[in-house]
Amino acid sequence: TVNANLHENYEGFVDRYVALQDDGVWIEVVYWESEEAGRAALEKFVADPVNKAFLDLVNVDSVTITYSDIH
C-alpha cells in the first residue's frame, strides 16, 4: 500500500490521511518531519512504481499541492 511504502522508503514521512468530502472532492493530507522532506519526496513519490495504482486514480488537472506548518 501507499502508506506502507511511505513509511518504509521515504525519509521524514510521518503519516498520511485521505478523505472524501460530501461534494465528491478527495483530500489527501500528508505529514512530514519538515517541509524540505515533503518537497524532496514529491518527485520520488510520482516516479515510484509502488504508487502507480493510486496515482492512476488521480486527475492531475484537479490537483493542488500546498505546504503548511502546523502550530
Secondary structure, 3 states (H helix, E strand, C coil): CHHHHHHHHCCCEEEEEEEECCCCCEEEEEEECCHHHHHHHHHHHHHCHHHHHHHCCCCHHHCCCCCCCCC
